Amino acid sequence: MSQSTMCARIGLSALLLMTIFGCTTLHSTDSDLSLNCDSDASMQFERGRPNVVIDGIGWVFGIPSRIALWNWDVENHNISADTEFRLEEYVADNNLHDVKVRLNQYDPGGEWRRLTTNHRVSPGWRYTVGTVSLVGYTLLPGRLFGNDAYNPFTNTIYVYSDVPAIGMVEAGYAKDVHQRSYPGTYAVSQLIPGFNLSHETLATRDVINYVSDRGEVDQQRETINVLHPRYGLVFGSAVESYLPAGGVIELGGLLAGHATGRFKTRRLSAEIADSEAMEAPATSPILAVGHEEFAPTALDSASRSNENGSE
């Protein structure tokens, strides 16, 4: 990142810090639309208060990601109730009861508090690497610059995309971390290019299988079409960290992901069509007599032949 780009981002971050929306939350299931200036630590899912200016700037910063994944709901900073519902289901089904999920919300105060109370990770990792991660969160907030992510040091998921699969894959990373004997050490290892493919592979596979098991075809298609290129991009980026190629490998991984995703969804459509064809009942000629319907049988044909012969 160039110095001018960094300065521009920090300047925009200062604008964000001067607004009051960061600490404001609105739980989506609450019918009372009143806004509070303090986040409620007891709520697992929290929403940032809508802000046309800040969210508009964030939408602009999200354009490259939307083009890369070819989905206009990526990093759009406008999370629908349906996406939240699907995330709630995935989180509940995987027993991630202590994970905080922030939907387009910037709450540095809440995150610094969570850093001190997240006992899943040892203090040594929390107050070193975890502190660095929160400095980045505070100065370059995702509320402006996007980047759906899971922070294992605060045990928080940040969601800025209205795409359930993207939030789910970050929750899948949380699930992976929770299952480790040494979650802090594992989380730090996942910051190393190449090593991060461990959690990316596990989380991506888990989400695709989860959505597939639920049998919602449209959701399966969106999940595959988003997560395949996303994984390809991550893979290409990891390779390019050791073999710099001016973004060529990264682009190649992205395009390969799009290709495999489209192939998978076409095959899914073909399998569904074949399944529906096999389940369709076989039809036979139907003869209507009065108010009754019956199909001609071999016995009927034989009877008619005998009658014709006797005549």
N, C-alpha and C positions, 0 to 999 in steps of 0.2 A: 504494500500500500504506500503510495507516495506521500510526502510530507504535506502537500496541499490538500490531498484527499482526507488525510487524518485530521488536519486543522478544521476542514469543513464539517466533518462528522462531529468533532468535539463541540464546534460552535452550535450545531443543531441540537446536540445533547444538552447544552446549556439552556437552550430555549425550552426544551422539554422539562428540565429540572426546575425552571421558573414557573411552570404551570402547576395547578393543584390537582390535576386529574390523576397523577401517578398513584397517590395513596387512596384514591377513591375506588370503591368496589360496589358492584351491584350483582347480587346473586341472581342467576337467571330464573330460578324457580320461585323467587319471591314476587308476589303480586304487587307489593308496595314498591313503587319506583323511586322512593326517596333515596338520596345519595348520602353516604357517610364518608367522612374524611379519613377514617381509620379502617384498615382492613380487619376483617374478622378472622382470627387465626383458627376458629372452630370450623369454618367453612372449607371443604376440600376443594371445591371449584369456585373461583372468583373471576369476575369480569372487570376490566378497566372501563371507566366512564367514556363513552364516545366523545371524540374531539375531532371536528371536521378538518381543522388545519393539520394537526399532528398526524391523524390517520391518512390524510391526503398525501402528506409527504412520505409516509411509510408505504403507501400504495405505489408511489413512483419508484422508490427504492426496490420494491418487490418485482418490478417489471422483468428484469433479467431472469429471476427464478421462475416466473410464470412462463416465459418463453422457453426456458430450458426444459421444464417438465410438461410444457404444452397444456397447461391447466390454469384458467384464469381465476381460480379460487385460491391459488397458492399465494401466501403472504399478502392477502387482501385486507387484513386487519378488520375483518367483519365476520365474526364467528356465528354461525346460525345455531338455532336451538337444536336442530337435527344433529349437527356435528357434535355439539356438547353432549347430547343424549347418547350417541354412539361411543363417545369417549368414556362417559360414565359407566356404560355397560362393560366395556373392556377392562377398565380399572377395577370395577367390582368383581368381575368374573376371575380376575387374576389376583385378587386379595391385596391390592395396592392401597390399603386403607389409609396409610399415613403419608401418601404422596400428595403434595399440593399441586393443583393445576391452575395456572394463571392464563386466562383467556384474554389475549391482547391487553395485558395489564402490566404496568411498570410500578413496582413497589419495592424500591431499594431498602427501605427501613424494615419491611417484613422479611426480606431475603437475608439481611444481616442478622436478624433475630433467629431465623431458621438455621443459619450457619452455626450458631452457638448451641442449638438444641437438637441437632441431627446426630443422635448417638449411634446411628448405624455406621458412621465413618469415624475413625479415630481422630482425636484432636490434632495430632501431628499433621495429618493430611488436610484437615479442615482449615487450620489456621495458617497454612502455607499455600498450597495449590488452590484450596477453596477461596482464600482471600483474594488471590490474583483473579480468579474467575469472577468474583463479585465486583472487583474494581472495573473489569471489562463490562459487566452488566450495568453498573452504575453510570459509567462514562459514555458507553456506546450501547444504549438500550435497544433491545429488540422491538420495542414499541415504535421506534423509528426505522431501524435497519433490518427488521425481520429476524429470520433464523430460528425456526422452531427447534427446541432443544430440551434435553433433560440435564439438569445440574445435579449430579450425585452428591455434591457436598452440602447442598441445602435440601436435597430430595424434592426438587420442584421441577415441574414440566412447564415450559413456556410455549404457548400456542398462538400463532399469528395467521395460520392458514385455515380456511374454511374447507378443509379436506380431511375427513375422519382418519384416513389411512396414515397421514403424516403425523397427526397427534398420537395415534395408536403406536406407531413404530418408536416414538420417543418413550411412550409408556412401556413398550416392550424392552427398551434398554433399562428402564427402572426395574422391571421384573428380573432381568438378567443380573443386575447389580445386587438386588436383594437376595438372590440365590447363592451368591459367592461367600466363601468363608472369610475372605479379606476384601470386602467391598471397596475400601479406600484405595488399596494397592491396585486392585483391578481397574478402578475408575481412572487412576493416574496412567496406567498402562495403555488405556484406550485413547489417551491424548497423543500417543505416538503414531505417526502415519504408518499404515500397514497393520499394526496391532488393532487399530480401530475397526478393522474388517471383521473382527471376532463378534463384537456386539451388533454391528450392522447386519451381518449375515443371520445371526440368531433372531434378532428382532424382526427383520424383514420376513423371514420364513414363518415366524410365529404369527404375525399379523395376516399374511396371505392365507395360512391354514385356518386361522380363526374365522376370517370372513368367508372362506370357502365352506366351512362346516355349517355356517348359518344359512347357506343356500340362497342368499340374495344376489341374483345374477348381476344386476346393474352395479351393485356395490363391489362385487368381485371384479368387474371390468375396470372400474375406476381405480381400485386398489392396485391391480396389476399394472395398469397403464401409468400410474404415478410412481409406484415403488420400484419397478424395474429400471427406468431411466435414473431415478434417484440413486439406486445402488450402483448403477454403472458409472455415474458421476463421482460417487465416493471412491469407487475402486480405481478409476482413472486418476483421481487426485492423489490417492495413496501411492500409486506407481510413479507418478510424475514428481512426487516429493524426492525420489531418489534418482529419477532419470528425467531431468528437466527437458521439456520439448516444446516450450512456448504454448502450452495448453492443448497441443495436438492429441496427446494421450487422453487427457481429460475429456475432450470433445469426442474422441473415439469411444470411450466408455459410455458416454451419454447416448450417442447414436446407437450403440450396440444394445443398450438397455431399452431404448424405444423400439428397436427391431424385435427383440425377444418378447417385449410386452405385447406388441401388436400380434405377434405370432401366437402367443398364449391365449389372447382374447378371441382370436379367430378360431382357434381350436376349441375353446370353451363354447363358442356359439355353435360350432359344428356338433359337438357332443350333446348339447341341449336339443338341437334339431333332431338328431338321431334318436335320442331318448323319447322325445315327444312322438316321433313316428312309430316307435315300437309300442308305445302305450296306447296309440289310437286303436279303438275297437274295430275288428273286421266287420265289414258290412255285407249283407246278402240281400237279394231281391225281396222286397216286402209286398205282399198282396193284401189289400184291404177288403174285408168282407163285413159289411155292416159297420159295427163299431169295434170289430176285432181285427187284429193284424197277425199274420203268420207267414212263415217262409216255407216255400214248397220243399218237400222232402222226397227221398227216393221211393218211399212207400206210396206217396200220392201219385207219383209218376207211374208206378207199376199198376196201381188200381185203375188209372185212366187207360192204360194200355189194354188191360183185361176187358174193360167195358167196351172199348172200340173193337176188340176181337170178337166179342159175343154178338155184336151187331152184324 
